Amino acid sequence: MSYQYVKVLIANRVGIIEFNHARKLNALSKVFMDDLMLALHDLNNTDIRCIILRAAEGSKVFSAGHDIHELPTGRRDPLSYDDPLRQITRAIQKYPKPIISMVEGSVWGGAFEMIMSSDIIIA
């Protein structure tokens, strides 16, 4: 499968989802979160034993949280049930295989909630 902001690797039956949008500090844009959701779905159809979420090697920021240019204006709650971040955190919490967040660099805003949904955090 092709992704815009994540890379997916499989090594020794371990799925690795590497965040690959350093220019925007791996901000949780809709496209980024769609890529992440698709990668989780694609890896679920393999014989992996677990998944590692990580930023690209050497990143100073794991994720800057929500992309502020995509925050809703007006009365819509950015943390509503259908918000992409809510969908990602639920997908991680309910994933049938362990998810490990391998954190290198700082974590901001909604990205903190995302890693807290993981089964294991290594920082």
SEPAVO-866348 format. One record per residue: x, y, z of N, C-alpha, C in turn; residue number from 1. Coordinates in nm, 2 decimals. Layout:
n_x X; n_y Y; n_z Z; ca_x X; ca_y Y; ca_z Z; c_x X; c_y Y; c_z Z; i NUM
...
This chain:
n_x 0.08; n_y -0.12; n_z 0.00; ca_x 0.00; ca_y 0.00; ca_z 0.00; c_x 0.09; c_y 0.12; c_z 0.00; i 1
n_x 0.04; n_y 0.23; n_z -0.05; ca_x 0.11; ca_y 0.36; ca_z -0.06; c_x 0.06; c_y 0.46; c_z 0.04; i 2
n_x 0.15; n_y 0.52; n_z 0.11; ca_x 0.11; ca_y 0.62; ca_z 0.22; c_x 0.19; c_y 0.75; c_z 0.19; i 3
n_x 0.13; n_y 0.86; n_z 0.23; ca_x 0.20; ca_y 0.99; ca_z 0.21; c_x 0.29; c_y 1.03; c_z 0.33; i 4
n_x 0.24; n_y 1.00; n_z 0.45; ca_x 0.31; ca_y 1.05; ca_z 0.57; c_x 0.36; c_y 0.95; c_z 0.66; i 5
n_x 0.35; n_y 0.82; n_z 0.63; ca_x 0.41; ca_y 0.71; ca_z 0.71; c_x 0.48; c_y 0.61; c_z 0.62; i 6
n_x 0.57; n_y 0.54; n_z 0.68; ca_x 0.64; ca_y 0.43; ca_z 0.61; c_x 0.60; c_y 0.31; c_z 0.69; i 7
n_x 0.58; n_y 0.20; n_z 0.62; ca_x 0.54; ca_y 0.07; ca_z 0.69; c_x 0.65; c_y -0.03; c_z 0.65; i 8
n_x 0.70; n_y -0.09; n_z 0.75; ca_x 0.80; ca_y -0.20; ca_z 0.73; c_x 0.76; c_y -0.32; c_z 0.82; i 9
n_x 0.81; n_y -0.43; n_z 0.77; ca_x 0.79; ca_y -0.55; ca_z 0.85; c_x 0.92; c_y -0.62; c_z 0.86; i 10
n_x 0.97; n_y -0.65; n_z 0.98; ca_x 1.09; ca_y -0.72; ca_z 1.01; c_x 1.08; c_y -0.81; c_z 1.12; i 11
n_x 1.11; n_y -0.94; n_z 1.10; ca_x 1.10; ca_y -1.04; ca_z 1.21; c_x 0.96; c_y -1.05; c_z 1.27; i 12
n_x 0.86; n_y -1.04; n_z 1.19; ca_x 0.72; ca_y -1.04; ca_z 1.23; c_x 0.68; c_y -0.93; c_z 1.32; i 13
n_x 0.75; n_y -0.82; n_z 1.31; ca_x 0.72; ca_y -0.69; ca_z 1.38; c_x 0.68; c_y -0.59; c_z 1.28; i 14
n_x 0.57; n_y -0.53; n_z 1.29; ca_x 0.53; ca_y -0.42; ca_z 1.20; c_x 0.58; c_y -0.29; c_z 1.26; i 15
n_x 0.64; n_y -0.21; n_z 1.17; ca_x 0.69; ca_y -0.08; ca_z 1.21; c_x 0.62; c_y 0.03; c_z 1.13; i 16
n_x 0.55; n_y 0.12; n_z 1.20; ca_x 0.49; ca_y 0.24; ca_z 1.13; c_x 0.58; c_y 0.36; c_z 1.17; i 17
n_x 0.65; n_y 0.41; n_z 1.07; ca_x 0.74; ca_y 0.52; ca_z 1.10; c_x 0.68; c_y 0.65; c_z 1.04; i 18
n_x 0.67; n_y 0.75; n_z 1.13; ca_x 0.61; ca_y 0.88; ca_z 1.09; c_x 0.71; c_y 0.95; c_z 1.00; i 19
n_x 0.66; n_y 1.00; n_z 0.89; ca_x 0.75; ca_y 1.05; ca_z 0.79; c_x 0.71; c_y 1.19; c_z 0.74; i 20
n_x 0.68; n_y 1.28; n_z 0.83; ca_x 0.64; ca_y 1.41; ca_z 0.79; c_x 0.71; c_y 1.52; c_z 0.87; i 21
n_x 0.84; n_y 1.51; n_z 0.87; ca_x 0.93; ca_y 1.59; ca_z 0.96; c_x 0.91; c_y 1.74; c_z 0.93; i 22
n_x 0.88; n_y 1.78; n_z 0.81; ca_x 0.86; ca_y 1.92; ca_z 0.78; c_x 0.75; c_y 1.98; c_z 0.86; i 23
n_x 0.65; n_y 1.91; n_z 0.89; ca_x 0.54; ca_y 1.95; ca_z 0.98; c_x 0.55; c_y 1.89; c_z 1.12; i 24
n_x 0.67; n_y 1.84; n_z 1.16; ca_x 0.69; ca_y 1.78; ca_z 1.29; c_x 0.59; c_y 1.67; c_z 1.32; i 25
n_x 0.56; n_y 1.59; n_z 1.21; ca_x 0.46; ca_y 1.48; ca_z 1.23; c_x 0.33; c_y 1.52; c_z 1.29; i 26
n_x 0.29; n_y 1.64; n_z 1.25; ca_x 0.16; ca_y 1.69; ca_z 1.31; c_x 0.05; c_y 1.60; c_z 1.26; i 27
n_x -0.05; n_y 1.59; n_z 1.35; ca_x -0.16; ca_y 1.50; ca_z 1.32; c_x -0.27; c_y 1.56; c_z 1.23; i 28
n_x -0.23; n_y 1.57; n_z 1.11; ca_x -0.33; ca_y 1.62; ca_z 1.01; c_x -0.43; c_y 1.51; c_z 0.97; i 29
n_x -0.53; n_y 1.55; n_z 0.90; ca_x -0.63; ca_y 1.44; ca_z 0.86; c_x -0.56; c_y 1.34; c_z 0.77; i 30
n_x -0.48; n_y 1.39; n_z 0.68; ca_x -0.41; ca_y 1.29; ca_z 0.59; c_x -0.32; c_y 1.20; c_z 0.66; i 31
n_x -0.24; n_y 1.26; n_z 0.76; ca_x -0.15; ca_y 1.18; ca_z 0.84; c_x -0.23; c_y 1.07; c_z 0.92; i 32
n_x -0.34; n_y 1.11; n_z 0.98; ca_x -0.42; ca_y 1.02; ca_z 1.06; c_x -0.48; c_y 0.91; c_z 0.97; i 33
n_x -0.53; n_y 0.95; n_z 0.85; ca_x -0.58; ca_y 0.86; ca_z 0.76; c_x -0.48; c_y 0.75; c_z 0.72; i 34
n_x -0.35; n_y 0.80; n_z 0.69; ca_x -0.24; ca_y 0.71; ca_z 0.66; c_x -0.22; c_y 0.61; c_z 0.78; i 35
n_x -0.22; n_y 0.67; n_z 0.90; ca_x -0.19; ca_y 0.58; ca_z 1.02; c_x -0.30; c_y 0.48; c_z 1.03; i 36
n_x -0.43; n_y 0.52; n_z 1.01; ca_x -0.54; ca_y 0.42; ca_z 1.03; c_x -0.53; c_y 0.32; c_z 0.92; i 37
n_x -0.50; n_y 0.35; n_z 0.80; ca_x -0.48; ca_y 0.26; ca_z 0.69; c_x -0.37; c_y 0.16; c_z 0.71; i 38
n_x -0.26; n_y 0.21; n_z 0.76; ca_x -0.14; ca_y 0.13; ca_z 0.80; c_x -0.18; c_y 0.03; c_z 0.90; i 39
n_x -0.25; n_y 0.07; n_z 1.01; ca_x -0.29; ca_y -0.02; ca_z 1.11; c_x -0.38; c_y -0.13; c_z 1.05; i 40
n_x -0.47; n_y -0.09; n_z 0.96; ca_x -0.56; ca_y -0.19; ca_z 0.90; c_x -0.48; c_y -0.29; c_z 0.81; i 41
n_x -0.39; n_y -0.23; n_z 0.73; ca_x -0.31; ca_y -0.32; ca_z 0.64; c_x -0.22; c_y -0.42; c_z 0.72; i 42
n_x -0.16; n_y -0.37; n_z 0.83; ca_x -0.08; ca_y -0.46; ca_z 0.91; c_x -0.16; c_y -0.57; c_z 0.99; i 43
n_x -0.28; n_y -0.54; n_z 1.01; ca_x -0.37; ca_y -0.64; ca_z 1.08; c_x -0.39; c_y -0.76; c_z 0.99; i 44
n_x -0.37; n_y -0.75; n_z 0.86; ca_x -0.39; ca_y -0.85; ca_z 0.77; c_x -0.26; c_y -0.93; c_z 0.74; i 45
n_x -0.17; n_y -0.92; n_z 0.83; ca_x -0.04; ca_y -0.99; ca_z 0.82; c_x -0.02; c_y -1.08; c_z 0.94; i 46
n_x 0.09; n_y -1.15; n_z 0.94; ca_x 0.12; ca_y -1.24; ca_z 1.05; c_x 0.21; c_y -1.18; c_z 1.16; i 47
n_x 0.21; n_y -1.05; n_z 1.16; ca_x 0.30; ca_y -0.98; ca_z 1.26; c_x 0.25; c_y -1.01; c_z 1.41; i 48
n_x 0.34; n_y -0.99; n_z 1.50; ca_x 0.31; ca_y -1.02; ca_z 1.64; c_x 0.28; c_y -0.89; c_z 1.72; i 49
n_x 0.34; n_y -0.78; n_z 1.67; ca_x 0.31; ca_y -0.65; ca_z 1.73; c_x 0.34; c_y -0.54; c_z 1.64; i 50
n_x 0.31; n_y -0.41; n_z 1.68; ca_x 0.34; ca_y -0.30; ca_z 1.59; c_x 0.42; c_y -0.20; c_z 1.68; i 51
n_x 0.52; n_y -0.14; n_z 1.61; ca_x 0.59; ca_y -0.03; ca_z 1.68; c_x 0.56; c_y 0.10; c_z 1.60; i 52
n_x 0.52; n_y 0.20; n_z 1.68; ca_x 0.49; ca_y 0.34; ca_z 1.62; c_x 0.62; c_y 0.42; c_z 1.66; i 53
n_x 0.67; n_y 0.49; n_z 1.56; ca_x 0.79; ca_y 0.57; ca_z 1.59; c_x 0.81; c_y 0.68; c_z 1.48; i 54
n_x 0.88; n_y 0.78; n_z 1.52; ca_x 0.92; ca_y 0.89; ca_z 1.43; c_x 1.04; c_y 0.84; c_z 1.35; i 55
n_x 1.07; n_y 0.90; n_z 1.24; ca_x 1.19; ca_y 0.87; ca_z 1.17; c_x 1.32; c_y 0.89; c_z 1.26; i 56
n_x 1.41; n_y 0.80; n_z 1.24; ca_x 1.53; ca_y 0.81; ca_z 1.33; c_x 1.59; c_y 0.95; c_z 1.33; i 57
n_x 1.63; n_y 0.99; n_z 1.45; ca_x 1.69; ca_y 1.12; ca_z 1.47; c_x 1.60; c_y 1.24; c_z 1.48; i 58
n_x 1.47; n_y 1.21; n_z 1.48; ca_x 1.37; ca_y 1.32; ca_z 1.49; c_x 1.38; c_y 1.38; c_z 1.62; i 59
n_x 1.37; n_y 1.51; n_z 1.63; ca_x 1.37; ca_y 1.58; ca_z 1.76; c_x 1.22; c_y 1.59; c_z 1.82; i 60
n_x 1.12; n_y 1.56; n_z 1.73; ca_x 0.98; ca_y 1.57; ca_z 1.77; c_x 0.92; c_y 1.44; c_z 1.73; i 61
n_x 0.86; n_y 1.36; n_z 1.82; ca_x 0.78; ca_y 1.25; ca_z 1.78; c_x 0.66; c_y 1.29; c_z 1.71; i 62
n_x 0.58; n_y 1.39; n_z 1.76; ca_x 0.47; ca_y 1.45; ca_z 1.70; c_x 0.43; c_y 1.58; c_z 1.77; i 63
n_x 0.40; n_y 1.68; n_z 1.69; ca_x 0.36; ca_y 1.81; ca_z 1.74; c_x 0.21; c_y 1.81; c_z 1.78; i 64
n_x 0.14; n_y 1.70; n_z 1.77; ca_x 0.00; ca_y 1.70; ca_z 1.80; c_x -0.09; c_y 1.74; c_z 1.68; i 65
n_x -0.21; n_y 1.79; n_z 1.71; ca_x -0.30; ca_y 1.83; ca_z 1.60; c_x -0.23; c_y 1.93; c_z 1.51; i 66
n_x -0.26; n_y 1.92; n_z 1.38; ca_x -0.22; ca_y 2.03; ca_z 1.29; c_x -0.31; c_y 2.15; c_z 1.32; i 67
n_x -0.25; n_y 2.25; n_z 1.37; ca_x -0.34; ca_y 2.37; ca_z 1.41; c_x -0.41; c_y 2.43; c_z 1.29; i 68
n_x -0.36; n_y 2.41; n_z 1.17; ca_x -0.43; ca_y 2.47; ca_z 1.05; c_x -0.56; c_y 2.39; c_z 1.02; i 69
n_x -0.58; n_y 2.28; n_z 1.08; ca_x -0.69; ca_y 2.20; ca_z 1.06; c_x -0.79; c_y 2.19; c_z 1.18; i 70
n_x -0.76; n_y 2.27; n_z 1.28; ca_x -0.85; ca_y 2.27; ca_z 1.39; c_x -0.98; c_y 2.34; c_z 1.35; i 71
n_x -1.10; n_y 2.29; n_z 1.39; ca_x -1.22; ca_y 2.34; ca_z 1.35; c_x -1.25; c_y 2.48; c_z 1.41; i 72
n_x -1.32; n_y 2.56; n_z 1.33; ca_x -1.36; ca_y 2.69; ca_z 1.38; c_x -1.51; c_y 2.68; c_z 1.41; i 73
n_x -1.56; n_y 2.78; n_z 1.48; ca_x -1.70; ca_y 2.78; ca_z 1.51; c_x -1.74; c_y 2.69; c_z 1.62; i 74
n_x -1.85; n_y 2.62; n_z 1.62; ca_x -1.90; ca_y 2.54; ca_z 1.73; c_x -1.86; c_y 2.39; c_z 1.73; i 75
n_x -1.79; n_y 2.34; n_z 1.63; ca_x -1.76; ca_y 2.20; ca_z 1.63; c_x -1.65; c_y 2.17; c_z 1.73; i 76
n_x -1.68; n_y 2.07; n_z 1.81; ca_x -1.58; ca_y 2.03; ca_z 1.91; c_x -1.47; c_y 1.95; c_z 1.84; i 77
n_x -1.34; n_y 1.99; n_z 1.86; ca_x -1.23; ca_y 1.92; ca_z 1.80; c_x -1.21; c_y 1.79; c_z 1.86; i 78
n_x -1.27; n_y 1.76; n_z 1.97; ca_x -1.25; ca_y 1.63; ca_z 2.03; c_x -1.38; c_y 1.55; c_z 2.03; i 79
n_x -1.46; n_y 1.57; n_z 1.93; ca_x -1.58; ca_y 1.49; ca_z 1.92; c_x -1.56; c_y 1.35; c_z 1.89; i 80
n_x -1.66; n_y 1.26; n_z 1.90; ca_x -1.65; ca_y 1.12; ca_z 1.88; c_x -1.59; c_y 1.09; c_z 1.74; i 81
n_x -1.63; n_y 1.16; n_z 1.64; ca_x -1.59; ca_y 1.14; ca_z 1.51; c_x -1.46; c_y 1.20; c_z 1.46; i 82
n_x -1.40; n_y 1.28; n_z 1.55; ca_x -1.27; ca_y 1.34; ca_z 1.52; c_x -1.17; c_y 1.24; c_z 1.49; i 83
n_x -1.09; n_y 1.26; n_z 1.38; ca_x -0.98; ca_y 1.16; ca_z 1.35; c_x -0.89; c_y 1.12; c_z 1.46; i 84
n_x -0.86; n_y 1.21; n_z 1.55; ca_x -0.77; ca_y 1.17; ca_z 1.67; c_x -0.85; c_y 1.07; c_z 1.76; i 85
n_x -0.98; n_y 1.09; n_z 1.78; ca_x -1.06; ca_y 1.00; ca_z 1.86; c_x -1.06; c_y 0.86; c_z 1.79; i 86
n_x -1.07; n_y 0.86; n_z 1.66; ca_x -1.07; ca_y 0.73; ca_z 1.59; c_x -0.94; c_y 0.66; c_z 1.60; i 87
n_x -0.83; n_y 0.73; n_z 1.59; ca_x -0.70; ca_y 0.67; ca_z 1.60; c_x -0.68; c_y 0.61; c_z 1.74; i 88
n_x -0.71; n_y 0.69; n_z 1.85; ca_x -0.69; ca_y 0.64; ca_z 1.98; c_x -0.78; c_y 0.52; c_z 2.01; i 89
n_x -0.90; n_y 0.52; n_z 1.96; ca_x -0.99; ca_y 0.40; ca_z 1.98; c_x -0.93; c_y 0.28; c_z 1.90; i 90
n_x -0.88; n_y 0.30; n_z 1.78; ca_x -0.82; ca_y 0.20; ca_z 1.70; c_x -0.70; c_y 0.14; c_z 1.77; i 91
n_x -0.61; n_y 0.22; n_z 1.83; ca_x -0.50; ca_y 0.17; ca_z 1.90; c_x -0.54; c_y 0.09; c_z 2.02; i 92
n_x -0.64; n_y 0.15; n_z 2.10; ca_x -0.68; ca_y 0.08; ca_z 2.22; c_x -0.75; c_y -0.06; c_z 2.19; i 93
n_x -0.81; n_y -0.07; n_z 2.08; ca_x -0.89; ca_y -0.19; ca_z 2.04; c_x -0.81; c_y -0.29; c_z 1.95; i 94
n_x -0.69; n_y -0.25; n_z 1.91; ca_x -0.61; ca_y -0.33; ca_z 1.82; c_x -0.58; c_y -0.47; c_z 1.87; i 95
n_x -0.60; n_y -0.57; n_z 1.79; ca_x -0.58; ca_y -0.71; ca_z 1.84; c_x -0.44; c_y -0.75; c_z 1.87; i 96
n_x -0.34; n_y -0.67; n_z 1.84; ca_x -0.20; ca_y -0.71; ca_z 1.86; c_x -0.14; c_y -0.59; c_z 1.94; i 97
n_x -0.04; n_y -0.62; n_z 2.03; ca_x 0.02; ca_y -0.51; ca_z 2.11; c_x 0.08; c_y -0.40; c_z 2.02; i 98
n_x 0.06; n_y -0.28; n_z 2.06; ca_x 0.12; ca_y -0.16; ca_z 1.99; c_x 0.21; c_y -0.09; c_z 2.09; i 99
n_x 0.33; n_y -0.07; n_z 2.04; ca_x 0.44; ca_y -0.01; ca_z 2.12; c_x 0.47; c_y 0.12; c_z 2.06; i 100
n_x 0.47; n_y 0.23; n_z 2.14; ca_x 0.51; ca_y 0.36; ca_z 2.10; c_x 0.65; c_y 0.38; c_z 2.14; i 101
n_x 0.74; n_y 0.39; n_z 2.04; ca_x 0.88; ca_y 0.41; ca_z 2.06; c_x 0.91; c_y 0.56; c_z 2.04; i 102
n_x 0.92; n_y 0.63; n_z 2.15; ca_x 0.92; ca_y 0.78; ca_z 2.15; c_x 1.06; c_y 0.83; c_z 2.16; i 103
n_x 1.10; n_y 0.90; n_z 2.05; ca_x 1.22; ca_y 0.97; ca_z 2.05; c_x 1.19; c_y 1.12; c_z 2.02; i 104
n_x 1.22; n_y 1.21; n_z 2.11; ca_x 1.19; ca_y 1.35; ca_z 2.09; c_x 1.06; c_y 1.39; c_z 2.17; i 105
n_x 1.02; n_y 1.51; n_z 2.15; ca_x 0.91; ca_y 1.56; ca_z 2.23; c_x 0.77; c_y 1.51; c_z 2.17; i 106
n_x 0.67; n_y 1.52; n_z 2.26; ca_x 0.54; ca_y 1.48; ca_z 2.22; c_x 0.45; c_y 1.59; c_z 2.27; i 107
n_x 0.36; n_y 1.64; n_z 2.18; ca_x 0.27; ca_y 1.75; ca_z 2.21; c_x 0.13; c_y 1.72; c_z 2.19; i 108
n_x 0.04; n_y 1.78; n_z 2.27; ca_x -0.10; ca_y 1.78; ca_z 2.25; c_x -0.16; c_y 1.64; c_z 2.23; i 109
n_x -0.24; n_y 1.63; n_z 2.12; ca_x -0.31; ca_y 1.50; ca_z 2.09; c_x -0.22; c_y 1.38; c_z 2.07; i 110
n_x -0.09; n_y 1.41; n_z 2.03; ca_x 0.00; ca_y 1.30; ca_z 2.01; c_x 0.03; c_y 1.23; c_z 2.15; i 111
n_x 0.02; n_y 1.30; n_z 2.25; ca_x 0.04; ca_y 1.24; ca_z 2.39; c_x -0.07; c_y 1.15; c_z 2.42; i 112
n_x -0.19; n_y 1.19; n_z 2.38; ca_x -0.31; ca_y 1.10; ca_z 2.40; c_x -0.29; c_y 0.97; c_z 2.32; i 113
n_x -0.24; n_y 0.99; n_z 2.19; ca_x -0.22; ca_y 0.88; ca_z 2.11; c_x -0.13; c_y 0.78; c_z 2.16; i 114
n_x -0.01; n_y 0.82; n_z 2.21; ca_x 0.08; ca_y 0.73; ca_z 2.27; c_x 0.03; c_y 0.66; c_z 2.40; i 115
n_x -0.04; n_y 0.74; n_z 2.48; ca_x -0.10; ca_y 0.68; ca_z 2.60; c_x -0.20; c_y 0.57; c_z 2.57; i 116
n_x -0.25; n_y 0.57; n_z 2.45; ca_x -0.34; ca_y 0.46; ca_z 2.41; c_x -0.27; c_y 0.33; c_z 2.38; i 117
n_x -0.14; n_y 0.34; n_z 2.36; ca_x -0.05; ca_y 0.22; ca_z 2.33; c_x -0.05; c_y 0.13; c_z 2.44; i 118
n_x -0.01; n_y 0.00; n_z 2.41; ca_x 0.01; ca_y -0.10; ca_z 2.52; c_x 0.13; c_y -0.08; c_z 2.60; i 119
n_x 0.24; n_y -0.03; n_z 2.53; ca_x 0.37; ca_y -0.01; ca_z 2.59; c_x 0.43; c_y 0.12; c_z 2.53; i 120
n_x 0.49; n_y 0.20; n_z 2.62; ca_x 0.56; ca_y 0.32; ca_z 2.57; c_x 0.71; c_y 0.31; c_z 2.61; i 121
n_x 0.80; n_y 0.32; n_z 2.51; ca_x 0.94; ca_y 0.32; ca_z 2.53; c_x 0.99; c_y 0.46; c_z 2.50; i 122
n_x 1.05; n_y 0.53; n_z 2.59; ca_x 1.09; ca_y 0.67; ca_z 2.57; c_x 1.24; c_y 0.68; c_z 2.61; i 123
